[in-house]
Amino acid sequence: MKRLFLAPLLLLTAAAAAQTLSPAAQRMERAGLVDVARLDTTLRVDLMYARADNFTRRVLYTDLRAAYLHPEAASALVEAQRLLRSIHPDYRLLVCDATRPMSVQQTMWDAVAGTPSENYVSNPANGGGTHNYGFAVDVTIYDLMRRDTIPMGVPVDHLFSESHIDREADLVRTGRISAEAKANRELLRYVMTRAGFRPLRTEYWHFNYKGYRREELRRAGYRVIE
């Protein structure tokens, strides 16, 4: 007799879960994206645009606290987390941003348009960037023992040359970042690239799944998250 009530119970549970999701999260799930923390509860998530201490000085995610990615990218992130833990059991990936609605992308672009920092933000008029399609993630490394992120030289979201990964040796030589920060960035790149991501030259924290570009995703039929 218990089996007769199992299916209705599951449906009610799913409906209740859906009701607890914010409108932004519901849009993500309808688009087929997945909450990465559901795949691996050891992943840490602290979306920087859900707070005002980002480069725009505004809260951009008013109803989004979970990090969503395309299922393939999410699975790769779980693999990167597994690899990181195998190398350093006290370290965890900290997700600072994942899929980003195009409406938020527009706000970010408006904040930097006409400034030197505009090179760090994709213009929505050109189709946005890989964040808007669910294939990019911003991550750093969190140390459980220190209860803080490990040094990377500059914070995530630092839109200046100290964030570039192609000039780290010079940055160390000139004292703009430490040798420890350079080694920590290299560790982050190692676990992420081994899992299938590719780094962005100008932002040590940004990784695109399989190095996908906006143009490739559009040709493949993927649509931006509004």
N, CA, C and O of each residue as an XYZ file, in Angstrom:
904
protein
N       0.823     -1.206      0.000
C       0.000      0.000      0.000
C       0.861      1.262      0.000
O       0.469      2.271     -0.587
N       2.020      1.223      0.644
C       2.871      2.406      0.704
C       3.317      2.837     -0.678
O       3.483      4.027     -0.941
N       3.511      1.861     -1.568
C       3.973      2.190     -2.912
C       2.960      3.036     -3.667
O       3.339      3.823     -4.535
N       1.699      2.890     -3.355
C       0.672      3.654     -4.050
C       0.805      5.144     -3.773
O       0.368      5.958     -4.587
N       1.391      5.517     -2.658
C       1.490      6.923     -2.279
C       2.866      7.514     -2.599
O       3.089      8.706     -2.387
N       3.787      6.692     -3.108
C       5.150      7.154     -3.338
C       5.212      8.218     -4.423
O       5.822      9.266     -4.217
N       4.591      7.972     -5.581
C       4.651      8.930     -6.688
C       4.010     10.272     -6.327
O       4.624     11.314     -6.559
N       2.798     10.282     -5.767
C       2.222     11.572     -5.354
C       3.096     12.302     -4.342
O       3.203     13.528     -4.376
N       3.724     11.539     -3.432
C       4.576     12.162     -2.428
C       5.778     12.835     -3.083
O       6.157     13.944     -2.706
N       6.372     12.169     -4.056
C       7.505     12.753     -4.763
C       7.095     14.004     -5.520
O       7.843     14.982     -5.560
N       5.922     13.980     -6.117
C       5.442     15.146     -6.849
C       5.221     16.319     -5.909
O       5.562     17.458     -6.230
N       4.644     16.031     -4.739
C       4.417     17.096     -3.763
C       5.732     17.668     -3.254
O       5.849     18.875     -3.041
N       6.728     16.797     -3.058
C       8.036     17.246     -2.589
C       8.690     18.147     -3.630
O       9.255     19.186     -3.291
N       8.613     17.747     -4.901
C       9.190     18.545     -5.978
C       8.487     19.887     -6.098
O       9.130     20.913     -6.319
N       7.174     19.881     -5.951
C       6.421     21.129     -6.047
C       6.775     22.060     -4.903
O       6.905     23.269     -5.093
N       6.933     21.489     -3.705
C       7.290     22.318     -2.553
C       8.669     22.920     -2.732
O       8.901     24.077     -2.380
N       9.604     22.120     -3.291
C      10.961     22.624     -3.522
C      10.947     23.763     -4.525
O      11.660     24.753     -4.366
N      10.128     23.616     -5.561
C      10.056     24.656     -6.592
C       9.524     25.969     -6.014
O       9.944     27.057     -6.408
N       8.590     25.837     -5.070
C       8.011     27.036     -4.476
C       9.020     27.805     -3.628
O       8.867     29.009     -3.424
N      10.055     27.115     -3.131
C      11.057     27.790     -2.302
C      12.113     28.493     -3.138
O      12.884     29.285     -2.596
N      12.177     28.232     -4.431
C      13.162     28.865     -5.298
C      12.747     30.293     -5.617
O      11.563     30.585     -5.791
N      13.730     31.175     -5.691
C      13.461     32.554     -6.086
C      13.104     32.594     -7.572
O      13.394     31.641     -8.295
N      12.484     33.671     -8.039
C      12.179     33.783     -9.477
C      13.418     33.611    -10.352
O      13.353     32.975    -11.404
N      14.555     34.181     -9.917
C      15.781     34.052    -10.710
C      16.221     32.594    -10.779
O      16.612     32.113    -11.842
N      16.159     31.895     -9.658
C      16.554     30.486     -9.642
C      15.602     29.643    -10.484
O      16.032     28.706    -11.156
N      14.315     29.970    -10.450
C      13.357     29.232    -11.275
C      13.651     29.411    -12.758
O      13.521     28.468    -13.538
N      14.053     30.633    -13.155
C      14.404     30.863    -14.561
C      15.624     30.028    -14.948
O      15.686     29.477    -16.047
N      16.581     29.943    -14.045
C      17.774     29.143    -14.317
C      17.406     27.678    -14.522
O      17.883     27.033    -15.456
N      16.561     27.165    -13.649
C      16.208     25.756    -13.734
C      15.352     25.457    -14.958
O      15.480     24.392    -15.562
N      14.490     26.382    -15.320
C      13.695     26.184    -16.542
C      14.586     26.150    -17.776
O      14.248     25.519    -18.778
N      15.727     26.831    -17.699
C      16.667     26.841    -18.818
C      17.553     25.600    -18.833
O      18.402     25.454    -19.712
N      17.361     24.710    -17.866
C      18.130     23.470    -17.843
C      19.436     23.558    -17.083
O      20.250     22.637    -17.152
N      19.657     24.657    -16.352
C      20.878     24.814    -15.574
C      20.722     24.126    -14.219
O      19.606     23.875    -13.763
N      21.855     23.827    -13.584
C      21.801     23.117    -12.311
C      22.532     23.906    -11.234
O      23.511     24.601    -11.504
N      22.042     23.784    -10.020
C      22.656     24.385     -8.839
C      23.873     23.529     -8.473
O      23.719     22.364     -8.107
N      25.065     24.091     -8.568
C      26.278     23.292     -8.384
C      26.373     22.704     -6.984
O      26.919     21.615     -6.812
N      25.852     23.403     -5.982
C      25.936     22.921     -4.609
C      25.093     21.671     -4.394
O      25.334     20.918     -3.450
N      24.111     21.442     -5.255
C      23.328     20.212     -5.149
C      24.127     19.014     -5.624
O      23.886     17.890     -5.184
N      25.075     19.246     -6.521
C      25.910     18.155     -7.021
C      27.028     17.819     -6.044
O      27.438     16.663     -5.940
N      27.516     18.813     -5.338
C      28.606     18.609     -4.384
C      28.457     19.632     -3.259
O      28.695     20.826     -3.445
N      28.062     19.140     -2.102
C      27.808     20.042     -0.977
C      29.096     20.610     -0.386
O      29.040     21.517      0.444
N      30.254     20.093     -0.798
C      31.511     20.644     -0.279
C      31.935     21.897     -1.046
O      32.815     22.625     -0.586
N      31.333     22.160     -2.193
C      31.600     23.413     -2.906
C      31.074     24.573     -2.068
O      29.973     24.504     -1.521
N      31.853     25.622     -1.971
C      31.412     26.816     -1.248
C      30.922     27.844     -2.270
O      31.530     28.014     -3.327
N      29.844     28.514     -1.956
C      29.251     29.503     -2.861
C      29.013     30.798     -2.109
O      28.347     30.815     -1.074
N      29.556     31.870     -2.630
C      29.327     33.207     -2.070
C      29.342     34.182     -3.244
O      30.390     34.722     -3.598
N      28.186     34.400     -3.837
C      28.099     35.196     -5.053
C      28.426     36.663     -4.768
O      27.740     37.325     -3.989
N      29.480     37.155     -5.406
C      29.949     38.510     -5.096
C      28.979     39.590     -5.547
O      28.993     40.696     -5.006
N      28.137     39.288     -6.531
C      27.190     40.304     -6.985
C      25.880     40.269     -6.198
O      24.948     41.018     -6.490
N      25.822     39.390     -5.197
C      24.710     39.423     -4.249
C      25.032     40.341     -3.079
O      24.223     40.515     -2.168
N      26.240     40.933     -3.118
C      26.676     41.888     -2.102
C      27.068     43.191     -2.802
O      27.211     43.233     -4.024
N      27.237     44.236     -2.023
C      27.591     45.530     -2.615
C      29.106     45.725     -2.733
O      29.551     46.697     -3.344
N      29.904     44.820     -2.161
C      31.357     44.998     -2.238
C      31.933     44.368     -3.507
O      32.798     43.493     -3.453
N      31.430     44.836     -4.638
C      31.953     44.451     -5.943
C      32.279     45.728     -6.718
O      32.070     46.828     -6.207
N      32.779     45.595     -7.920
C      33.254     46.790     -8.630
C      32.155     47.794     -8.961
O      32.451     48.964     -9.207
N      30.899     47.366     -8.972
C      29.806     48.304     -9.249
C      29.340     49.030     -7.993
O      28.643     50.041     -8.078
N      29.731     48.506     -6.811
C      29.299     49.042     -5.517
C      27.787     48.952     -5.332
O      27.184     49.751     -4.615
N      27.185     47.960     -5.994
C      25.743     47.762     -5.904
C      25.432     46.285     -5.732
O      26.213     45.428     -6.145
N      24.291     45.988     -5.123
C      23.794     44.612     -5.089
C      23.095     44.347     -6.416
O      22.090     44.983     -6.731
N      23.627     43.411     -7.190
C      23.071     43.129     -8.517
C      22.168     41.898     -8.525
O      21.238     41.809     -9.326
N      22.444     40.951     -7.632
C      21.603     39.762     -7.514
C      20.690     39.938     -6.305
O      21.076     39.630     -5.177
N      19.502     40.425     -6.542
C      18.589     40.676     -5.428
C      17.874     39.418     -4.970
O      17.427     39.350     -3.825
N      17.756     38.417     -5.840
C      17.038     37.200     -5.458
C      17.758     35.933     -5.915
O      17.128     34.897     -6.129
N      19.079     36.021     -6.065
C      19.857     34.858     -6.480
C      21.004     34.647     -5.503
O      21.834     35.534     -5.303
N      21.042     33.462     -4.895
C      22.122     33.128     -3.963
C      22.839     31.849     -4.361
O      23.942     31.586     -3.883
N      22.231     31.051     -5.228
C      22.831     29.795     -5.669
C      23.590     30.004     -6.978
O      23.275     30.903     -7.758
N      24.594     29.159     -7.202
C      25.403     29.229     -8.418
C      24.914     28.173     -9.406
O      24.939     26.977     -9.114
N      24.473     28.624    -10.564
C      23.945     27.733    -11.587
C      24.888     27.665    -12.781
O      25.497     28.661    -13.170
N      24.998     26.458    -13.359
C      25.802     26.247    -14.558
C      25.109     25.240    -15.467
O      24.218     24.506    -15.038
N      25.533     25.215    -16.737
C      25.120     24.145    -17.637
C      25.553     22.824    -17.000
O      26.614     22.779    -16.378
N      24.774     21.748    -17.130
C      25.112     20.490    -16.464
C      26.523     19.983    -16.736
O      27.169     19.452    -15.832
N      27.011     20.135    -17.961
C      28.366     19.668    -18.268
C      29.410     20.483    -17.511
O      30.362     19.928    -16.963
N      29.229     21.793    -17.482
C      30.159     22.656    -16.763
C      30.083     22.393    -15.259
O      31.104     22.409    -14.570
N      28.879     22.153    -14.754
C      28.711     21.875    -13.330
C      29.421     20.580    -12.943
O      30.069     20.522    -11.898
N      29.309     19.552    -13.766
C      29.988     18.287    -13.485
C      31.501     18.461    -13.509
O      32.217     17.860    -12.707
N      31.981     19.284    -14.434
C      33.420     19.543    -14.496
C      33.891     20.280    -13.250
O      34.993     20.026    -12.762
N      33.078     21.183    -12.732
C      33.443     21.906    -11.515
C      33.532     20.944    -10.320
O      34.410     21.083     -9.469
N      32.632     19.987    -10.267
C      32.686     18.974     -9.213
C      33.981     18.175     -9.311
O      34.583     17.834     -8.292
N      34.410     17.877    -10.539
C      35.668     17.163    -10.721
C      36.856     18.010    -10.270
O      37.794     17.490     -9.665
N      36.821     19.305    -10.560
C      37.893     20.199    -10.111
C      37.953     20.235     -8.590
O      39.036     20.251     -8.006
N      36.790     20.247     -7.952
C      36.739     20.224     -6.493
C      37.336     18.925     -5.948
O      38.091     18.948     -4.977
N      37.001     17.804     -6.568
C      37.541     16.518     -6.137
C      39.069     16.512     -6.234
O      39.755     16.044     -5.326
N      39.586     17.031     -7.336
C      41.028     17.062     -7.537
C      41.703     17.972     -6.518
O      42.746     17.619     -5.967
N      41.116     19.143     -6.262
C      41.680     20.065     -5.285
C      41.744     19.426     -3.902
O      42.753     19.548     -3.206
N      40.686     18.754     -3.507
C      40.654     18.107     -2.194
C      41.661     16.976     -2.093
O      42.199     16.711     -1.018
N      41.917     16.308     -3.215
C      42.902     15.231     -3.188
C      44.318     15.773     -3.017
O      45.182     15.098     -2.458
N      44.551     16.992     -3.499
C      45.858     17.628     -3.371
C      46.021     18.285     -2.012
O      47.073     18.183     -1.379
N      44.964     18.963     -1.570
C      45.004     19.690     -0.293
C      43.647     19.513      0.385
O      42.704     20.239      0.070
N      43.536     18.566      1.304
C      42.233     18.234      1.913
C      41.516     19.400      2.580
O      40.295     19.361      2.728
N      42.243     20.434      2.985
C      41.596     21.565      3.663
C      41.135     22.658      2.708
O      40.542     23.645      3.143
N      41.394     22.500      1.433
C      41.024     23.525      0.458
C      39.691     23.174     -0.209
O      39.367     22.007     -0.430
N      38.934     24.228     -0.519
C      37.677     24.080     -1.239
C      37.579     25.170     -2.310
O      38.056     26.287     -2.109
N      36.975     24.847     -3.422
C      36.669     25.882     -4.405
C      35.569     26.781     -3.849
O      34.592     26.306     -3.269
N      35.743     28.078     -4.035
C      34.743     29.061     -3.645
C      34.214     29.713     -4.916
O      34.950     30.400     -5.624
N      32.940     29.493     -5.198
C      32.313     30.039     -6.402
C      31.834     31.454     -6.115
O      31.002     31.680     -5.236
N      32.377     32.402     -6.875
C      32.036     33.817     -6.683
C      31.009     34.308     -7.697
O      30.322     35.302     -7.459
N      30.906     33.619     -8.813
C      29.871     33.932     -9.807
C      29.793     32.764    -10.776
O      30.773     32.052    -10.990
N      28.627     32.579    -11.355
C      28.430     31.504    -12.317
C      27.561     32.049    -13.452
O      27.941     33.025    -14.098
N      26.416     31.441    -13.702
C      25.540     31.981    -14.741
C      25.017     33.350    -14.321
O      24.558     33.548    -13.196
N      25.100     34.272    -15.250
C      24.737     35.664    -14.955
C      23.636     36.120    -15.918
O      23.834     36.082    -17.132
N      22.489     36.548    -15.403
C      21.428     37.043    -16.288
C      21.906     38.230    -17.122
O      22.712     39.039    -16.660
N      21.407     38.328    -18.342
C      21.818     39.409    -19.229
C      21.406     40.772    -18.686
O      22.060     41.775    -18.972
N      20.340     40.816    -17.914
C      19.927     42.091    -17.313
C      21.002     42.603    -16.356
O      21.241     43.808    -16.280
N      21.645     41.702    -15.632
C      22.738     42.077    -14.737
C      23.971     42.463    -15.554
O      24.699     43.390    -15.200
N      24.189     41.744    -16.639
C      25.320     42.069    -17.512
C      25.209     43.504    -18.020
O      26.213     44.209    -18.119
N      24.004     43.931    -18.337
C      23.797     45.293    -18.824
C      24.148     46.310    -17.738
O      24.776     47.330    -18.021
N      23.748     46.037    -16.514
C      24.072     46.938    -15.403
C      25.578     47.035    -15.206
O      26.111     48.115    -14.948
N      26.257     45.905    -15.330
C      27.713     45.894    -15.183
C      28.377     46.676    -16.306
O      29.318     47.435    -16.069
N      27.888     46.492    -17.530
C      28.450     47.215    -18.665
C      28.258     48.722    -18.502
O      29.171     49.505    -18.768
N      27.079     49.115    -18.069
C      26.804     50.542    -17.867
C      27.765     51.164    -16.857
O      28.084     52.350    -16.943
N      28.224     50.356    -15.898
C      29.114     50.862    -14.851
C      30.537     51.104    -15.357
O      31.274     51.905    -14.783
N      30.923     50.406    -16.439
C      32.319     50.518    -16.912
C      32.449     51.132    -18.298
O      33.559     51.463    -18.716
N      31.350     51.293    -19.016
C      31.414     51.812    -20.382
C      32.133     53.159    -20.420
O      31.817     54.071    -19.656
N      33.090     53.261    -21.311
C      33.844     54.501    -21.439
C      34.999     54.642    -20.485
O      35.657     55.682    -20.458
N      35.266     53.598    -19.685
C      36.387     53.617    -18.741
C      37.399     52.540    -19.146
O      37.071     51.662    -19.944
N      38.624     52.597    -18.607
C      39.606     51.549    -18.923
C      39.142     50.147    -18.536
O      39.628     49.160    -19.088
N      38.211     50.054    -17.599
C      37.748     48.746    -17.131
C      36.742     48.092    -18.075
O      36.356     46.945    -17.848
N      36.311     48.781    -19.116
C      35.306     48.195    -19.995
C      35.831     46.965    -20.742
O      35.048     46.154    -21.237
N      37.159     46.830    -20.819
C      37.732     45.652    -21.474
C      37.521     44.377    -20.667
O      37.720     43.276    -21.179
N      37.123     44.522    -19.422
C      36.926     43.363    -18.564
C      35.474     42.894    -18.531
O      35.178     41.864    -17.924
N      34.581     43.614    -19.157
C      33.155     43.291    -19.106
C      32.612     43.152    -20.520
O      32.813     44.032    -21.357
N      31.928     42.051    -20.786
C      31.355     41.821    -22.117
C      30.170     42.743    -22.361
O      29.315     42.928    -21.494
N      30.138     43.311    -23.550
C      29.076     44.232    -23.930
C      27.815     43.452    -24.327
O      27.870     42.646    -25.255
N      26.696     43.669    -23.658
C      25.460     42.965    -24.021
C      25.050     43.199    -25.472
O      24.426     42.336    -26.089
N      25.399     44.362    -26.017
C      25.041     44.654    -27.401
C      25.708     43.691    -28.378
O      25.244     43.518    -29.505
N      26.803     43.065    -27.936
C      27.510     42.100    -28.777
C      27.154     40.659    -28.435
O      27.788     39.723    -28.920
N      26.148     40.490    -27.607
C      25.726     39.140    -27.244
C      26.172     38.678    -25.888
O      25.966     37.520    -25.524
N      26.794     39.586    -25.114
C      27.216     39.213    -23.774
C      28.439     38.316    -23.777
O      29.224     38.327    -24.726
N      28.600     37.539    -22.716
C      29.756     36.651    -22.575
C      29.330     35.270    -22.138
O      28.138     34.988    -22.024
N      30.306     34.401    -21.891
C      29.998     33.013    -21.565
C      29.264     32.865    -20.233
O      28.555     31.880    -20.025
N      29.426     33.833    -19.329
C      28.640     33.802    -18.092
C      27.147     33.807    -18.401
O      26.362     33.170    -17.699
N      26.760     34.517    -19.437
C      25.341     34.682    -19.756
C      24.722     33.445    -20.391
O      23.507     33.376    -20.580
N      25.566     32.463    -20.720
C      25.090     31.223    -21.327
C      25.214     30.022    -20.388
O      24.773     28.920    -20.717
N      25.815     30.242    -19.223
C      25.934     29.150    -18.262
C      27.188     28.319    -18.377
O      27.248     27.218    -17.829
N      28.202     28.822    -19.084
C      29.415     28.039    -19.306
C      30.664     28.670    -18.700
O      31.772     28.215    -18.985
N      30.520     29.694    -17.882
C      31.670     30.332    -17.241
C      31.447     30.405    -15.740
O      30.319     30.516    -15.260
N      32.558     30.340    -15.014
C      32.485     30.400    -13.559
C      33.667     31.196    -13.029
O      34.780     31.089    -13.542
N      33.417     31.994    -12.001
C      34.469     32.740    -11.302
C      34.729     32.025     -9.980
O      33.822     31.861     -9.164
N      35.979     31.600     -9.776
C      36.290     30.825     -8.575
C      37.615     31.257     -7.959
O      38.490     31.803     -8.631
N      37.733     30.998     -6.673
C      38.997     31.118     -5.968
C      39.062     29.941     -5.014
O      38.236     29.032     -5.097
N      40.042     29.943     -4.100
C      40.227     28.812     -3.189
C      40.045     29.269     -1.747
O      40.598     30.282     -1.318
N      39.261     28.500     -1.023
C      38.976     28.767      0.393
C      39.703     27.736      1.247
O      39.697     26.546      0.933
N      40.332     28.199      2.331
C      41.058     27.338      3.259
C      40.205     27.131      4.513
O      39.943     28.079      5.253
N      39.777     25.901      4.744
C      38.924     25.622      5.900
C      39.630     25.896      7.222
O      38.992     26.308      8.191
N      40.931     25.673      7.268
C      41.670     25.889      8.505
C      41.796     27.378      8.816
O      41.646     27.792      9.965
N      42.070     28.177      7.791
C      42.201     29.626      7.988
C      40.848     30.322      8.056
O      40.733     31.444      8.548
N      39.816     29.625      7.546
C      38.474     30.202      7.428
C      38.505     31.471      6.571
O      37.861     32.475      6.877
N      39.268     31.386      5.504
C      39.400     32.529      4.603
C      39.946     32.023      3.274
O      40.411     30.888      3.168
N      39.882     32.881      2.267
C      40.479     32.531      0.990
C      41.996     32.616      1.086
O      42.534     33.346      1.918
N      42.679     31.865      0.230
C      44.136     31.906      0.229
C      44.590     33.077     -0.646
O      43.848     33.495     -1.535
N      45.789     33.614     -0.414
C      46.245     34.802     -1.152
C      46.350     34.563     -2.655
O      46.911     33.562     -3.099
N      45.805     35.490     -3.422
C      45.907     35.470     -4.874
C      46.512     36.774     -5.404
O      46.514     37.017     -6.611
N      47.017     37.600     -4.508
C      47.640     38.859     -4.913
C      46.695     40.026     -4.898
O      47.000     41.076     -4.332
N      45.537     39.849     -5.522
C      44.470     40.853     -5.538
C      43.144     40.117     -5.426
O      43.068     38.934     -5.759
N      42.101     40.790     -4.966
C      40.812     40.109     -4.810
C      40.179     39.752     -6.155
O      40.489     40.348     -7.187
N      39.294     38.774     -6.113
C      38.423     38.525     -7.266
C      37.686     39.815     -7.594
O      37.269     40.540     -6.690
N      37.524     40.104     -8.873
C      36.818     41.313     -9.325
C      37.730     42.542     -9.377
O      37.245     43.664     -9.519
N      39.047     42.338     -9.264
C      40.005     43.434     -9.386
C      40.269     43.640    -10.882
O      40.989     42.860    -11.505
N      39.689     44.681    -11.441
C      39.716     44.871    -12.896
C      40.907     45.715    -13.346
O      40.760     46.765    -13.972
N      42.098     45.210    -13.000
C      43.326     45.891    -13.387
C      44.392     44.849    -13.711
O      44.159     43.651    -13.551
N      45.551     45.296    -14.164
C      46.561     44.403    -14.717
C      47.105     43.387    -13.719
O      47.632     42.354    -14.131
N      46.991     43.649    -12.423
C      47.480     42.685    -11.440
C      46.719     41.360    -11.493
O      47.175     40.358    -10.941
N      45.566     41.354    -12.152
C      44.766     40.135    -12.272
C      45.164     39.276    -13.460
O      44.712     38.136    -13.573
N      46.008     39.802    -14.353
C      46.366     39.083    -15.576
C      47.243     37.874    -15.267
O      48.134     37.943    -14.421
N      46.985     36.774    -15.954
C      47.749     35.556    -15.700
C      48.957     35.431    -16.620
O      49.814     34.580    -16.384
N      49.047     36.243    -17.646
C      50.162     36.132    -18.590
C      51.349     37.015    -18.220
O      52.326     37.087    -18.964
N      51.266     37.687    -17.070
C      52.367     38.539    -16.646
C      52.687     38.353    -15.168
O      53.206     39.256    -14.512
N      52.367     37.168    -14.657
C      52.540     36.927    -13.225
C      54.007     36.965    -12.788
O      54.311     37.421    -11.686
N      54.915     36.489    -13.641
C      56.335     36.537    -13.278
C      56.788     37.979    -13.081
O      57.516     38.282    -12.136
N      56.360     38.864    -13.970
C      56.706     40.283    -13.826
C      56.036     40.887    -12.600
O      56.622     41.724    -11.915
N      54.818     40.464    -12.330
C      54.115     40.985    -11.157
C      54.835     40.594     -9.869
O      54.887     41.379     -8.923
N      55.388     39.386     -9.831
C      56.171     38.965     -8.664
C      57.478     39.735     -8.601
O      57.881     40.211     -7.540
N      58.139     39.854     -9.754
C      59.441     40.526     -9.799
C      59.351     41.972     -9.337
O      60.267     42.480     -8.691
N      58.251     42.630     -9.667
C      58.075     44.037     -9.289
C      57.358     44.212     -7.948
O      57.082     45.336     -7.528
N      57.062     43.110     -7.289
C      56.455     43.183     -5.971
C      54.972     43.494     -5.956
O      54.428     43.855     -4.913
N      54.311     43.360     -7.093
C      52.883     43.681     -7.143
C      52.018     42.521     -6.659
O      50.907     42.731     -6.173
N      52.531     41.293     -6.792
C      51.931     40.142     -6.124
C      53.078     39.316     -5.553
O      54.222     39.466     -5.981
N      52.782     38.450     -4.595
C      53.819     37.635     -3.963
C      54.030     36.331     -4.730
O      53.195     35.931     -5.541
N      55.145     35.683     -4.464
C      55.410     34.371     -5.049
C      54.366     33.357     -4.571
O      53.983     32.455     -5.317
N      53.910     33.511     -3.330
C      52.869     32.638     -2.807
C      51.574     32.804     -3.602
O      50.916     31.817     -3.934
N      51.211     34.039     -3.905
C      49.995     34.288     -4.685
C      50.107     33.663     -6.075
O      49.142     33.090     -6.580
N      51.258     33.770     -6.679
C      51.472     33.172     -8.000
C      51.302     31.654     -7.937
O      50.657     31.063     -8.803
N      51.879     31.025     -6.915
C      51.743     29.579     -6.756
C      50.289     29.185     -6.517
O      49.835     28.158     -7.021
N      49.564     29.983     -5.762
C      48.151     29.686     -5.499
C      47.318     29.806     -6.777
O      46.419     28.998     -7.012
N      47.611     30.796     -7.586
C      46.915     30.921     -8.872
C      47.197     29.715     -9.757
O      46.307     29.211    -10.441
N      48.443     29.260     -9.737
C      48.818     28.109    -10.553
C      48.090     26.853    -10.090
O      47.695     26.027    -10.912
N      47.909     26.703     -8.778
C      47.146     25.577     -8.264
C      45.699     25.647     -8.738
O      45.135     24.640     -9.164
N      45.100     26.827     -8.665
C      43.725     27.003     -9.132
C      43.613     26.645    -10.612
O      42.693     25.932    -11.013
N      44.543     27.138    -11.418
C      44.506     26.829    -12.852
C      44.699     25.337    -13.105
O      44.077     24.765    -14.000
N      45.559     24.718    -12.316
C      45.819     23.290    -12.513
C      44.553     22.465    -12.339
O      44.212     21.666    -13.210
N      43.848     22.650    -11.219
C      42.675     21.812    -10.970
C      41.552     22.140    -11.947
O      40.808     21.249    -12.357
N      41.425     23.396    -12.317
C      40.346     23.779    -13.224
C      40.609     23.280    -14.650
O      39.698     22.781    -15.311
N      41.831     23.412    -15.114
C      42.125     22.965    -16.483
C      42.108     21.448    -16.586
O      41.701     20.902    -17.612
N      42.545     20.761    -15.537
C      42.479     19.300    -15.548
C      41.032     18.820    -15.635
O      40.760     17.744    -16.168
N      40.120     19.612    -15.116
C      38.701     19.234    -15.127
C      37.993     19.639    -16.419
O      36.838     19.269    -16.631
N      38.671     20.392    -17.282
C      38.061     20.735    -18.565
C      37.794     22.196    -18.805
O      37.205     22.553    -19.825
N      38.213     23.066    -17.881
C      38.019     24.500    -18.044
C      39.261     25.132    -18.667
O      40.345     24.549    -18.659
N      39.078     26.339    -19.205
C      40.184     27.109    -19.748
C      40.171     28.498    -19.101
O      39.111     29.106    -18.955
N      41.348     28.998    -18.715
C      41.405     30.292    -18.019
C      41.259     31.469    -18.977
O      41.453     31.345    -20.186
N      40.913     32.605    -18.401
C      40.845     33.860    -19.149
C      42.124     34.645    -18.843
O      42.522     34.766    -17.684
N      42.751     35.164    -19.870
C      44.057     35.803    -19.722
C      44.050     36.947    -18.735
O      45.028     37.142    -18.014
N      42.973     37.705    -18.684
C      42.955     38.944    -17.908
C      42.357     38.815    -16.510
O      42.372     39.777    -15.742
N      41.830     37.638    -16.173
C      41.194     37.460    -14.866
C      41.568     36.082    -14.320
O      41.101     35.066    -14.836
N      42.398     36.039    -13.290
C      42.866     34.754    -12.780
C      41.726     33.881    -12.264
O      41.881     32.664    -12.167
N      40.603     34.472    -11.936
C      39.481     33.754    -11.324
C      38.464     33.234    -12.335
O      37.593     32.444    -11.971
N      38.552     33.656    -13.594
C      37.520     33.347    -14.595
C      37.924     32.140    -15.432
O      39.042     32.067    -15.942
N      36.989     31.188    -15.565
C      37.235     29.988    -16.361
C      36.020     29.688    -17.235
O      34.878     29.725    -16.776
N      36.294     29.392    -18.499
C      35.257     28.985    -19.446
C      35.326     27.477    -19.648
O      36.403     26.926    -19.878
N      34.199     26.822    -19.564
C      34.176     25.381    -19.787
C      34.589     25.069    -21.221
O      34.002     25.581    -22.174
N      35.607     24.224    -21.359
C      36.175     23.821    -22.648
C      36.643     25.010    -23.483
O      36.851     24.873    -24.688
N      36.808     26.163    -22.860
C      37.258     27.335    -23.601
C      36.226     27.900    -24.551
O      36.559     28.661    -25.460
N      34.964     27.528    -24.341
C      33.911     28.000    -25.234
C      33.861     29.529    -25.275
O      34.045     30.207    -24.264
N      33.609     30.041    -26.468
C      33.403     31.473    -26.665
C      31.938     31.724    -26.981
O      31.194     30.822    -27.364
N      31.552     32.977    -26.807
C      30.163     33.364    -27.065
C      29.713     32.952    -28.465
O      28.611     32.429    -28.631
N      30.547     33.181    -29.462
C      30.170     32.894    -30.839
C      29.892     31.405    -31.040
O      28.945     31.039    -31.736
N      30.710     30.549    -30.438
C      30.507     29.104    -30.564
C      29.189     28.692    -29.935
O      28.454     27.877    -30.493
N      28.894     29.252    -28.779
C      27.661     28.891    -28.084
C      26.435     29.343    -28.866
O      25.435     28.628    -28.926
N      26.512     30.512    -29.457
C      25.382     31.012    -30.241
C      25.169     30.156    -31.485
O      24.034     29.845    -31.843
N      26.261     29.777    -32.140
C      26.133     28.926    -33.324
C      25.556     27.560    -32.972
O      24.861     26.943    -33.779
N      25.850     27.094    -31.757
C      25.341     25.798    -31.315
C      23.888     25.870    -30.853
O      23.294     24.849    -30.505
N      23.321     27.063    -30.849
C      21.906     27.209    -30.495
C      21.624     27.544    -29.051
O      20.464     27.569    -28.638
N      22.666     27.802    -28.268
C      22.434     28.181    -26.875
C      21.940     29.634    -26.795
O      22.330     30.491    -27.588
N      21.086     29.870    -25.826
C      20.522     31.204    -25.661
C      20.952     31.799    -24.330
O      21.225     31.072    -23.375
N      21.010     33.104    -24.274
C      21.403     33.768    -23.033
C      20.291     33.654    -21.998
O      19.121     33.465    -22.330
N      20.686     33.773    -20.755
C      19.720     33.795    -19.649
C      19.338     35.244    -19.412
O      20.194     36.067    -19.088
N      18.093     35.558    -19.567
C      17.629     36.936    -19.402
C      17.413     37.273    -17.931
O      17.022     38.394    -17.605
